[in-house]
Amino acid sequence: MEDCRRQDLIPLGLAIRELREQRGLQAGDLAAAAGVDLGRLEALEDGRLDPGFQLLLALAQAMGVRTSTIFVRAEELGSAD
């Protein structure tokens, strides 16, 4: 089960990184805007951290996107295999 969960986190992290980069944000800038430690954001983008819904809300708000945008993009990336 843990391997399955980790596999689910990889596209989520990739989606967040992609959306951040599309908006021209550096990781440190997004972390500061969302009120999260840079190391935590990096772990999330690498698929090593389960973010929890509150963090996803903060990241979405800081990037100016809907939370659903993150999930939809993660789903697209996860099904690209």
N, CA, C and O of each residue as an XYZ file, in Angstrom:
324
protein
N       0.823     -1.205      0.000
C       0.000      0.000      0.000
C       0.863      1.262      0.000
O       0.523      2.248     -0.653
N       1.971      1.230      0.728
C       2.821      2.407      0.782
C       3.396      2.740     -0.590
O       3.472      3.914     -0.953
N       3.805      1.723     -1.365
C       4.323      1.965     -2.711
C       3.262      2.597     -3.598
O       3.563      3.497     -4.381
N       2.021      2.131     -3.480
C       0.912      2.689     -4.256
C       0.698      4.146     -3.882
O       0.502      4.995     -4.752
N       0.737      4.434     -2.595
C       0.528      5.806     -2.136
C       1.647      6.705     -2.650
O       1.386      7.825     -3.088
N       2.881      6.231     -2.603
C       4.007      7.013     -3.101
C       3.833      7.294     -4.586
O       4.109      8.402     -5.045
N       3.381      6.306     -5.336
C       3.163      6.499     -6.771
C       2.106      7.572     -7.029
O       2.187      8.290     -8.026
N       1.131      7.684     -6.155
C       0.106      8.721     -6.307
C       0.669     10.110     -6.032
O       0.192     11.097     -6.591
N       1.681     10.188     -5.171
C       2.243     11.489     -4.804
C       3.153     12.061     -5.886
O       3.324     13.277     -5.973
N       3.733     11.204     -6.703
C       4.653     11.677     -7.733
C       3.956     12.602     -8.739
O       4.443     13.709     -8.971
N       2.828     12.188     -9.346
C       2.175     13.119    -10.278
C       1.642     14.377     -9.588
O       1.581     15.442    -10.201
N       1.259     14.258     -8.323
C       0.795     15.438     -7.588
C       1.937     16.441     -7.457
O       1.752     17.633     -7.702
N       3.108     15.961     -7.074
C       4.266     16.837     -6.955
C       4.678     17.444     -8.283
O       5.026     18.622     -8.360
N       4.636     16.625     -9.332
C       4.969     17.127    -10.666
C       3.990     18.210    -11.111
O       4.384     19.202    -11.724
N       2.719     18.011    -10.799
C       1.703     19.009    -11.169
C       1.959     20.331    -10.466
O       1.845     21.394    -11.077
N       2.304     20.270     -9.184
C       2.582     21.499     -8.436
C       3.808     22.197     -9.004
O       3.802     23.413     -9.193
N       4.857     21.434     -9.275
C       6.080     22.019     -9.850
C       5.767     22.669    -11.210
O       6.187     23.793    -11.488
N       5.030     21.944    -12.037
C       4.701     22.456    -13.370
C       3.898     23.755    -13.291
O       4.199     24.719    -13.995
N       2.893     23.777    -12.445
C       2.069     24.980    -12.291
C       2.893     26.135    -11.735
O       2.735     27.278    -12.164
N       3.768     25.840    -10.787
C       4.641     26.877    -10.223
C       5.532     27.472    -11.308
O       5.653     28.692    -11.427
N       6.153     26.596    -12.097
C       7.061     27.068    -13.144
C       6.321     27.835    -14.236
O       6.847     28.809    -14.776
N       5.107     27.403    -14.561
C       4.311     28.121    -15.566
C       4.008     29.546    -15.127
O       3.833     30.438    -15.957
N       3.947     29.749    -13.831
C       3.652     31.075    -13.299
C       4.920     31.877    -13.015
O       4.851     32.989    -12.491
N       6.072     31.314    -13.361
C       7.332     32.020    -13.189
C       7.769     32.163    -11.748
O       8.526     33.073    -11.411
N       7.296     31.265    -10.893
C       7.640     31.336     -9.474
C       8.818     30.429     -9.153
O       8.880     29.291     -9.616
N       9.742     30.935     -8.364
C      10.802     30.106     -7.812
C      10.215     29.336     -6.628
O       9.249     29.780     -6.008
N      10.802     28.188     -6.321
C      10.294     27.365     -5.220
C      10.267     28.152     -3.907
O       9.304     28.057     -3.146
N      11.304     28.914     -3.647
C      11.353     29.699     -2.411
C      10.250     30.743     -2.332
O       9.708     31.009     -1.259
N       9.924     31.334     -3.480
C       8.851     32.335     -3.505
C       7.500     31.707     -3.220
O       6.697     32.257     -2.467
N       7.250     30.539     -3.833
C       5.974     29.862     -3.578
C       5.887     29.403     -2.137
O       4.846     29.543     -1.495
N       6.980     28.856     -1.628
C       6.987     28.395     -0.236
C       6.657     29.552      0.709
O       5.840     29.405      1.617
N       7.290     30.688      0.492
C       7.040     31.855      1.346
C       5.591     32.321      1.226
O       4.947     32.621      2.231
N       5.084     32.380      0.002
C       3.709     32.845     -0.210
C       2.684     31.905      0.408
O       1.622     32.342      0.853
N       3.002     30.611      0.434
C       2.078     29.622      0.994
C       2.312     29.389      2.481
O       1.544     28.674      3.124
N       3.357     29.981      3.026
C       3.654     29.829      4.447
C       4.170     28.444      4.802
O       3.839     27.896      5.853
N       4.987     27.885      3.910
C       5.530     26.544      4.130
C       7.050     26.584      3.997
O       7.597     27.401      3.256
N       7.711     25.709      4.710
C       9.165     25.593      4.631
C       9.573     25.143      3.233
O       8.911     24.291      2.640
N      10.647     25.704      2.704
C      11.121     25.357      1.368
C      11.417     23.863      1.249
O      11.093     23.248      0.233
N      12.018     23.286      2.260
C      12.317     21.854      2.225
C      11.062     21.009      2.116
O      11.064     19.962      1.469
N      10.008     21.457      2.742
C       8.728     20.734      2.661
C       8.152     20.825      1.252
O       7.645     19.835      0.725
N       8.227     22.002      0.641
C       7.747     22.158     -0.731
C       8.575     21.296     -1.685
O       8.021     20.648     -2.573
N       9.880     21.286     -1.509
C      10.734     20.472     -2.365
C      10.406     18.988     -2.219
O      10.367     18.264     -3.214
N      10.170     18.529     -0.989
C       9.793     17.129     -0.756
C       8.453     16.823     -1.422
O       8.268     15.736     -1.970
N       7.535     17.759     -1.379
C       6.233     17.584     -2.023
C       6.394     17.490     -3.533
O       5.822     16.599     -4.160
N       7.162     18.394     -4.122
C       7.355     18.384     -5.571
C       8.091     17.128     -6.038
O       7.924     16.700     -7.180
N       8.898     16.542     -5.168
C       9.620     15.307     -5.498
C       8.786     14.053     -5.246
O       9.245     12.944     -5.519
N       7.566     14.214     -4.730
C       6.714     13.061     -4.465
C       7.057     12.327     -3.184
O       6.688     11.165     -3.017
N       7.764     12.996     -2.271
C       8.164     12.368     -1.014
C       7.313     12.803      0.168
O       7.565     12.371      1.293
N       6.318     13.641     -0.056
C       5.516     14.182      1.031
C       4.046     14.186      0.655
O       3.668     14.638     -0.426
N       3.231     13.683      1.552
C       1.777     13.781      1.410
C       1.397     15.143      1.975
O       1.537     15.363      3.178
N       0.924     16.055      1.148
C       0.786     17.440      1.576
C      -0.369     17.727      2.533
O      -0.278     18.650      3.342
N      -1.414     16.982      2.459
C      -2.597     17.338      3.235
C      -3.375     18.428      2.513
O      -2.809     19.202      1.741
N      -4.658     18.480      2.767
C      -5.518     19.393      2.011
C      -5.242     20.856      2.318
O      -5.311     21.690      1.415
N      -4.933     21.190      3.559
C      -4.690     22.594      3.908
C      -3.484     23.153      3.161
O      -3.503     24.298      2.711
N      -2.435     22.340      3.032
C      -1.262     22.795      2.283
C      -1.590     22.955      0.808
O      -1.140     23.909      0.173
N      -2.366     22.036      0.257
C      -2.776     22.168     -1.142
C      -3.586     23.438     -1.359
O      -3.412     24.129     -2.363
N      -4.460     23.741     -0.425
C      -5.230     24.990     -0.525
C      -4.309     26.208     -0.514
O      -4.483     27.131     -1.310
N      -3.337     26.208      0.382
C      -2.408     27.338      0.480
C      -1.577     27.476     -0.790
O      -1.362     28.587     -1.274
N      -1.111     26.358     -1.329
C      -0.318     26.411     -2.557
C      -1.150     26.899     -3.739
O      -0.695     27.720     -4.535
N      -2.365     26.389     -3.842
C      -3.241     26.808     -4.935
C      -3.510     28.308     -4.849
O      -3.438     29.016     -5.854
N      -3.815     28.781     -3.665
C      -4.081     30.208     -3.492
C      -2.849     31.036     -3.850
O      -2.959     32.065     -4.516
N      -1.684     30.587     -3.409
C      -0.451     31.326     -3.680
C      -0.121     31.356     -5.172
O       0.505     32.301     -5.651
N      -0.540     30.322     -5.906
C      -0.288     30.285     -7.351
C      -1.430     30.899     -8.150
O      -1.307     31.092     -9.359
N      -2.530     31.206     -7.490
C      -3.668     31.806     -8.183
C      -4.441     30.812     -9.027
O      -4.981     31.165    -10.076
N      -4.497     29.551     -8.566
C      -5.262     28.524     -9.275
C      -6.250     27.877     -8.316
O      -6.138     28.018     -7.098
N      -7.204     27.176     -8.875
C      -8.119     26.394     -8.057
C      -7.415     25.119     -7.622
O      -6.551     24.605     -8.333
N      -7.781     24.615     -6.466
C      -7.207     23.361     -5.986
C      -7.501     22.245     -6.975
O      -6.672     21.357     -7.174
N      -8.657     22.283     -7.586
C      -9.018     21.251     -8.559
C      -8.065     21.245     -9.749
O      -7.851     20.198    -10.360
N      -7.493     22.394    -10.087
C      -6.531     22.466    -11.180
C      -5.317     21.585    -10.884
O      -4.793     20.917    -11.775
N      -4.880     21.591     -9.631
C      -3.750     20.753     -9.229
C      -4.105     19.282     -9.405
O      -3.323     18.507     -9.955
N      -5.296     18.905     -8.930
C      -5.714     17.497     -9.013
C      -5.902     17.045    -10.460
O      -5.498     15.942    -10.825
N      -6.503     17.879    -11.264
C      -6.725     17.511    -12.668
C      -5.388     17.320    -13.383
O      -5.211     16.353    -14.123
N      -4.457     18.234    -13.162
C      -3.145     18.104    -13.821
C      -2.410     16.872    -13.299
O      -1.765     16.172    -14.079
N      -2.494     16.595    -12.005
C      -1.864     15.387    -11.449
C      -2.450     14.132    -12.054
O      -1.730     13.173    -12.334
N      -3.753     14.135    -12.256
C      -4.407     12.982    -12.881
C      -3.924     12.803    -14.314
O      -3.667     11.681    -14.750
N      -3.799     13.906    -15.047
C      -3.301     13.836    -16.428
C      -1.869     13.292    -16.459
O      -1.539     12.450    -17.294
N      -1.041     13.766    -15.567
C       0.351     13.310    -15.522
C       0.444     11.855    -15.088
O       1.300     11.114    -15.570
N      -0.427     11.448    -14.184
C      -0.417     10.077    -13.706
C      -0.896      9.078    -14.714
O      -0.518      7.907    -14.657
N      -1.726      9.514    -15.643
C      -2.256      8.596    -16.646
C      -1.452      8.641    -17.942
O      -1.796      7.960    -18.908
N      -0.389      9.433    -17.969
C       0.430      9.590    -19.166
C       1.351      8.406    -19.394
O       2.018      8.336    -20.426
N       1.402      7.479    -18.455
C       2.301      6.319    -18.589
C       1.902      5.398    -19.697
O       2.563      4.385    -19.926
